[in-house]
Amino acid sequence: MKPITSITDESELKVFLDALENSLEEIEVERGETFWKKYIREPSGDLDKIERRRSKIILNDQYLSVVKEWKPKTRVAHLKRRLLVLERFLLREHVEAKPDVFGLRNKINEEHIAFKPLVSGKAMQRSDVYEMLRKDPDGPKRKAAWESFSKLSRKVEKDVKQLMKLRNKHVKELGYESYDTYALLQNMIVKAELLDLYDELYKLSETLLRSALEEVRDKLKIDELQPWDISYVIDQFVKPPDAHFSRDLIFQKTEDLARSFGFVPEELPILIKQVDIPFGGLCFDIKIPTDMRILSNPRDGHRFYSTLFHEYGHALHGCSIRQESFALKQEIGCFCEGMACIMEHFASDYNWLHENTSVPDEEIRRFLKANKVSRLLRLRNLIALSTFEFQAYDNPDQDLDELWSKTRSKYLFVPENETPQWASQSIFTTHPIYFQNYVLADLIAAQTIAYLKKTYGKLLNNAEVSKFLIRNYYAPGASVDWPEKIRKATGRKLSAKPLVEELTT
């Protein structure tokens, strides 16, 4: 790389940026490969060594100084954009690149990956425990399954709290008041506006959910729903029967959906591998746009189709970005989740269900009506997790089991229960201040799909869908800010209105 002090014009600046971004891309590929191997339990490289090399690049003050110095000076639009996005990337990754942060984060994540829950003394796969919570009609057994994650929470809670304190410490060194405010700003999210959105969605769902859950309690013949009842309620009273969603067909159906929009799955660099993981699914953008990988461990059932559609949406997005610059391939979290939610939407689309499953028409209509309540409940759960995380960063030393119990009770209408649970959520460790992205993603997907339906009518078997997504959302990458991409594509700024209409009419 050319000595930084000798950069005198745009041509030399471009050489510097090319070299810096190439270095970043190489280390990100190596890092992604290592994470992938850890999740599939194959021998992998030393992640801490890789993180230390990555840290030296991201934390190099001279690199950031050049970016900040040249951003207002250059008159070359493409270089100016790269500088802006690279500055955001370096700032966004600054805290996570600190050795004390990534060292502790990786240690905790190893605990998550290795954890095997014990239910009534029996070691189980996490996916099987989740199945118990979904399907077992025996309340005490569901409770035992739910409580099985408390061992992990107790084991890592002290370290997760320390991780929060370290993140707070390092953002204060950068001049920010708290980690959550810093993280939101780097993703172009205004906290006050986000909290107003949360309040709007909370009020919208209050009466409707109370009424629906009262009806469920009557059916179950219980006085009140417990935290371990929520997944069971959704599965039994919302989701269509699992028999209509065979795991044997899930990969074919996923590719068929993409094909119906005009994509050609056989020509896409997307690898799917089945493995037991701590969450429903995970997409790795090993190298955009040439190497996208998905981890999945499906069972029979609608929710597994929904999850794989979501992860495949991430992969379609990543392998369709058409930018040479590493920085311009790095999209913001909420926008990435929005692209995934667009695909996920079709697992609950009337036309897709009617044409691709054996679910009777009457059952489809019942499910779609009940699913509105389920989605409102999911939104409230996401808001609860996000709100809890904001408050946890405000004071990591408080009793977070109590805080989570109170927050969950407020949003999900279940009694308080302080069984240690919160730290078993791996996302607090690996993807801090991320839950709001799923809420915003639902807004992005609802507004986009409403526009597509108004413009093109029926969307299945319509190649205009892929053309629209690639042209407006995928190909530009980070060359356009995500709020602007949505405004240009749909004709208006992101709004809660389409989602509210979708869930209440």
Secondary structure as UniProt FT lines:
FT   HELIX           4..6
FT   HELIX           10..39
FT   TURN            40..41
FT   HELIX           47..58
FT   HELIX           61..70
FT   TURN            71..73
FT   HELIX           77..94
FT   TURN            95..97
FT   HELIX           99..114
FT   STRAND          118..119
FT   TURN            120..121
FT   STRAND          122..123
FT   HELIX           126..135
FT   HELIX           139..147
FT   TURN            148..149
FT   HELIX           150..173
FT   TURN            174..175
FT   HELIX           179..186
FT   TURN            187..188
FT   HELIX           191..220
FT   HELIX           227..229
FT   HELIX           230..237
FT   HELIX           242..244
FT   HELIX           247..249
FT   HELIX           250..260
FT   TURN            261..262
FT   HELIX           265..267
FT   STRAND          270..274
FT   STRAND          281..287
FT   TURN            288..290
FT   STRAND          291..296
FT   HELIX           302..318
FT   TURN            319..320
FT   HELIX           327..329
FT   HELIX           333..345
FT   HELIX           346..348
FT   HELIX           350..356
FT   HELIX           361..394
FT   TURN            396..397
FT   HELIX           400..412
FT   HELIX           422..424
FT   HELIX           427..430
FT   HELIX           435..456
FT   TURN            460..461
FT   HELIX           464..469
FT   HELIX           470..474
FT   TURN            475..476
FT   HELIX           477..479
FT   HELIX           482..490
FT   HELIX           497..504
//
